[in-house]
Amino acid sequence: MSHDLEINKETGKASMFYVGQVPWHSLGTKLENPATAQEAITAANLDFTVKTTPALFRVGRSVIPIKDKFAVIRTDTNTGLGVVGKSYTPLQNTDAFNFFDPIVERNEAMYHTAGVLHDGRKIWLLAKLPNSIVLKGEDIIDQYVCLTNSHDGSTGVIACMTSIAVVCNNTLQAALKGTKNKVSVRHTTNVADNIKVAHEILGLQDITTGALQQAYDLLQNKKVNTAFVDEFLNTLYPKKEENQTNTNGDRIKLSLVEAFETSPGHELESRNGTAFGLYNAVTYFTNHMKEYKTADQRLNSIWNGGSLNIEQKAFDLLLDMSKN
């Protein structure tokens, strides 16, 4: 699968930095110590700016402007990244770090990875929160905050809470009820100001592991039987009508059962035959077994789209079923 990272033509290096474990694609610049904002920006080749200019088209020898349309240009390479409307305001990469600065400066997070996708059309930043949750059998759940931004007009700025299980490197969404695990900010004139306070909307000021630990404990202590698994899968992927065939849904259910029984880490006490194991089966399926047309579609689906939604639905459903 393509990684979609930008490769610098002059250096041949991928526009990405990381701390700790080498990524699956073995690309990017490794930083040994927690990065400052400037170190992260430089190491990930995020030190470029973008600007908007009137969009034009050529007819014969005439160049005609397109009304209320503007091209987004990457200024260091003069690459056209996308076409946007008149209300679009770019968020520069350096300004995107304003989202993290308050929590990093308080030593409540450290920069973990950042990078450039599709020649600068998209970027991401990831910061690790200080407290990990340790479940039975040394099952470790780390807490992260992720920010993604597009310079092509395809999305706004999106910040979300996420977790990574060390054993199998799955991406798990922190989908606790009563919390807001994702914030979207549109590219309008106040985008830079809004992103500064987005961490407050997410509740990062008040994050503790207590509520997450309680939810994970409920799931890891809930032993499940065949009837529980069947009810969960049929609720997660229901048939629209009683007699309707659901071939795709049935294939997914079989894949989820396979993931429940064989995915990395399934043998851990916290997952073996538990509701938490079922949740990890869903995230393993969406991250590793599900087929996507492109790596970019995969990334968008896991962070912001359909896969994120099904993971959150599964988490909420399992919490409800485990309480009963």
C-alpha positions, 0 to 999 in steps of 0.5 A: 500500500502506498504511504502517500508521504511527500518525498523531498526531491532534493534530499530524497527524504520523506516529509515526516518526523517521528519519535520512538518506534520506526513507522511501518514504511520505515520513512521519515526523520527520527527525533530522539527527544520530544520535539519543540514546535520548530524542531517538528516543523523543520524535521517534517518539512512543514516549513512552507506556506500557502497563498490564494490567487485568482483562479484562471483558465485559458481560451485560445490566447485569452486568460479569463478569471473564474468568478469567486474561485481561487487557486491555493499555491504552495509558495516554495514550489509554486505547486497548485494544490486546489481550487477554493471559494472566496471565503476560504482562508488558509491555515499556515502550518506554523499556525496549526501548531498553535493548537498544541502549544498550550498543552505542550508548554504545560508538559501535558503532551509531547510532539510525536509525529507530523508529516506532509501528504500529497505534495502538501495538500494535506498535513497531520500533527500528532501529540502524545498525552502523558498518561497511558492506561495499562490493562490486564496482561500488559495491554497498554493504551496510549492517549494521543491528540491528532490534528489534520489539515488540508490545503486543497479545500477538501476538508477543514481543520480536524482535531480528534482524540485517539489511542494506539494499542502498543501490542498491535499498533491499532488506532482506537478512537476514544469514543467515551459517551459524554465527551467530544472526541472530534472538533472540525474548524472551517477555513474562514477568516477566523480559522487561526483564532478558532484552532487556538481554542479547539483544545478547550472544546476537546476538553484537553484541559481536564483530561484524566485517565480515570474515565477511560480506565473505567470504560476499558475496565468494564469492557475487559471484565465483560466475558462474552459468549456466542449469543453476545457476539451474534447480538453485537454483530447483528446490531452493528451491521443490521439487515434493513429488512427481515428477509433481506440478504446482506452479503457484504455485511455477512462477509464483514461479520465473518472477518470480525469473528476471525479478527476476534479469534486471531488478531495480534494481541487477541490472546491477552487477558484483557481481550481473550473472550471479552468485550474489549477483544470485540472492540479491538477486532473492529479496529483491527478490521478497519485498520488492517483487513478492510480494503480501501481504494487508496492509502489516502482514503484509508487514512481519511476513513480511519481518522475522520470518516466511515471507519471512525464512525463504525469504531465509535458505534461499536464502542458505544454499543459494547459499553451499553451491552456490557452494563446490562 
